[in-house]
Amino acid sequence: MKYRPLFVFALVILIISISGCKPDPASLMTAVKADNTEEAKKLIEKGADPNSRTSPSGWSVLHYAARNGNVEIVSLLLKAGADPNYSGTMEGQTGTVISLRSLVLAQATLDLVKQIPASSMEETLHQIGLDDPALLKSMKDPNAAVRYQKVVDALTTVTTKK
């Protein structure tokens, strides 16, 4: 069969295109940090690692979804196998930096949303070094408290108490 190698090559290409390759973990982290629900959903559906982290001891994508108050991404990540009990630091810092679970982060953000008026949110976040545009947009949203409460509720049901 003189066309057999060509047939095998075409078959391999077809299988790869149908099954797709797992996305780069950084792609999911980028989408979640930017609060891009549609892109995160596509990447999770393609098999992106729901436990992707900024570094070995850094925050997971679940931390960033919780911080952004995005209950849809939180739910998708949990359904895909994200570990709600993982504790990490924002960028994998070491030393005296506190390691947090996603639930604690969501609760703290909910508390901030409830305590800081939306009109001074940007200035307050800037003062404490949280100049992230997705976080600012999320926290200034008039429905922020409701969204963050939904995230806290979703994480509470799956987080193991220590």
C-alpha positions as CSV (number, residue, x, y, z in Angstrom):
1,M,0.0,0.0,0.0
2,K,1.8,3.0,-1.2
3,Y,-0.7,5.4,0.4
4,R,-0.7,3.8,3.8
5,P,1.8,6.3,5.4
6,L,-0.3,9.2,4.1
7,F,-3.5,7.6,5.4
8,V,-1.9,7.0,8.9
9,F,-0.6,10.6,9.0
10,A,-4.1,12.0,8.1
11,L,-5.7,9.8,10.7
12,V,-3.3,11.0,13.4
13,I,-4.0,14.7,12.4
14,L,-7.7,14.0,12.5
15,I,-7.5,12.4,16.0
16,I,-5.5,15.3,17.4
17,S,-7.8,17.9,16.0
18,I,-10.9,16.1,17.3
19,S,-9.5,15.4,20.8
20,G,-7.6,18.6,21.1
21,C,-4.6,19.1,23.3
22,K,-4.8,20.2,26.9
23,P,-4.5,24.0,27.1
24,D,-1.5,25.6,28.7
25,P,-2.2,26.2,32.5
26,A,-1.1,29.8,32.0
27,S,-4.0,30.3,29.6
28,L,-6.6,29.4,32.2
29,M,-4.9,31.5,34.8
30,T,-4.9,34.5,32.4
31,A,-8.6,34.1,31.6
32,V,-9.6,33.7,35.2
33,K,-7.5,36.6,36.4
34,A,-9.1,38.8,33.7
35,D,-12.5,37.5,34.8
36,N,-13.2,36.2,31.3
37,T,-15.9,33.7,31.9
38,E,-16.4,32.5,28.3
39,E,-12.6,31.9,27.7
40,A,-12.3,30.1,31.1
41,K,-15.3,28.0,30.3
42,K,-13.8,27.0,26.9
43,L,-10.4,26.1,28.5
44,I,-12.0,24.1,31.2
45,E,-14.1,22.2,28.7
46,K,-10.8,21.5,26.7
47,G,-9.3,19.9,29.9
48,A,-7.3,22.8,31.4
49,D,-6.0,22.0,34.9
50,P,-8.6,23.3,37.4
51,N,-5.8,23.4,40.0
52,S,-3.4,25.6,38.0
53,R,-1.3,27.9,40.2
54,T,0.8,31.0,39.8
55,S,3.7,29.1,41.4
56,P,4.1,25.9,43.4
57,S,2.8,27.7,46.6
58,G,0.9,30.4,44.8
59,W,-2.9,31.0,44.4
60,S,-4.8,28.6,42.3
61,V,-7.2,29.7,39.6
62,L,-10.0,29.0,42.1
63,H,-8.5,31.7,44.4
64,Y,-8.6,34.3,41.5
65,A,-12.2,33.3,40.6
66,A,-13.2,33.6,44.2
67,R,-11.4,37.0,44.5
68,N,-13.2,38.2,41.4
69,G,-16.6,37.1,42.8
70,N,-17.3,35.0,39.7
71,V,-19.6,32.2,40.9
72,E,-19.9,30.7,37.4
73,I,-16.1,30.2,37.1
74,V,-15.9,29.0,40.7
75,S,-18.7,26.4,40.0
76,L,-17.0,25.3,36.7
77,L,-13.7,24.8,38.5
78,L,-15.2,22.9,41.4
79,K,-17.0,20.6,38.9
80,A,-13.8,20.1,37.0
81,G,-12.0,19.0,40.2
82,A,-10.5,22.2,41.7
83,D,-9.3,21.6,45.3
84,P,-11.2,24.1,47.5
85,N,-9.0,23.1,50.5
86,Y,-5.7,24.2,48.9
87,S,-4.0,27.1,50.7
88,G,-1.7,29.4,48.8
89,T,-0.2,32.9,48.8
90,M,-1.0,35.5,46.2
91,E,2.2,35.1,44.1
92,G,3.8,32.2,46.0
93,Q,5.4,34.5,48.5
94,T,7.2,32.9,51.5
95,G,8.0,34.1,55.0
96,T,5.4,35.9,57.0
97,V,2.8,36.0,54.2
98,I,-0.4,34.3,55.2
99,S,-1.5,31.3,53.1
100,L,-5.2,31.4,52.3
101,R,-7.9,29.1,51.1
102,S,-10.3,30.3,48.4
103,L,-13.2,30.4,50.9
104,V,-11.3,32.7,53.3
105,L,-10.3,35.0,50.4
106,A,-14.0,35.1,49.2
107,Q,-15.2,35.9,52.7
108,A,-12.6,38.7,53.2
109,T,-13.5,40.2,49.8
110,L,-17.2,40.0,50.7
111,D,-16.5,41.9,53.9
112,L,-14.6,44.6,52.0
113,V,-17.4,45.0,49.5
114,K,-19.9,45.4,52.4
115,Q,-17.7,47.9,54.3
116,I,-16.2,50.1,51.6
117,P,-18.6,52.4,49.6
118,A,-18.4,51.9,45.8
119,S,-17.5,55.5,45.4
120,S,-14.2,55.1,47.3
121,M,-13.5,51.5,46.3
122,E,-10.8,52.4,43.7
123,E,-8.9,54.7,46.0
124,T,-9.0,52.2,48.9
125,L,-7.9,49.3,46.7
126,H,-5.0,51.4,45.3
127,Q,-3.9,52.3,48.9
128,I,-3.7,48.7,49.9
129,G,-1.9,47.7,46.7
130,L,-4.7,45.9,44.9
131,D,-4.8,47.8,41.6
132,D,-6.1,44.9,39.5
133,P,-8.6,46.1,36.9
134,A,-10.8,42.9,37.1
135,L,-10.9,43.1,40.9
136,L,-11.8,46.7,40.8
137,K,-14.6,46.2,38.2
138,S,-15.9,43.3,40.2
139,M,-15.9,45.1,43.6
140,K,-17.5,48.3,42.2
141,D,-20.4,46.4,40.6
142,P,-23.7,47.3,42.3
143,N,-24.4,43.5,42.7
144,A,-21.0,42.7,44.1
145,A,-22.2,41.7,47.6
146,V,-24.7,39.3,46.1
147,R,-22.1,37.7,43.8
148,Y,-19.5,37.4,46.5
149,Q,-22.1,35.8,48.8
150,K,-22.9,33.2,46.1
151,V,-19.2,32.4,45.9
152,V,-18.9,32.1,49.6
153,D,-21.9,29.8,49.7
154,A,-20.6,27.6,46.8
155,L,-17.2,27.2,48.5
156,T,-18.6,26.7,52.0
157,T,-20.4,23.5,50.8
158,V,-17.2,21.9,49.5
159,T,-14.5,23.2,51.9
160,T,-13.3,20.9,54.7
161,K,-13.2,22.5,58.1
162,K,-9.8,22.4,59.8
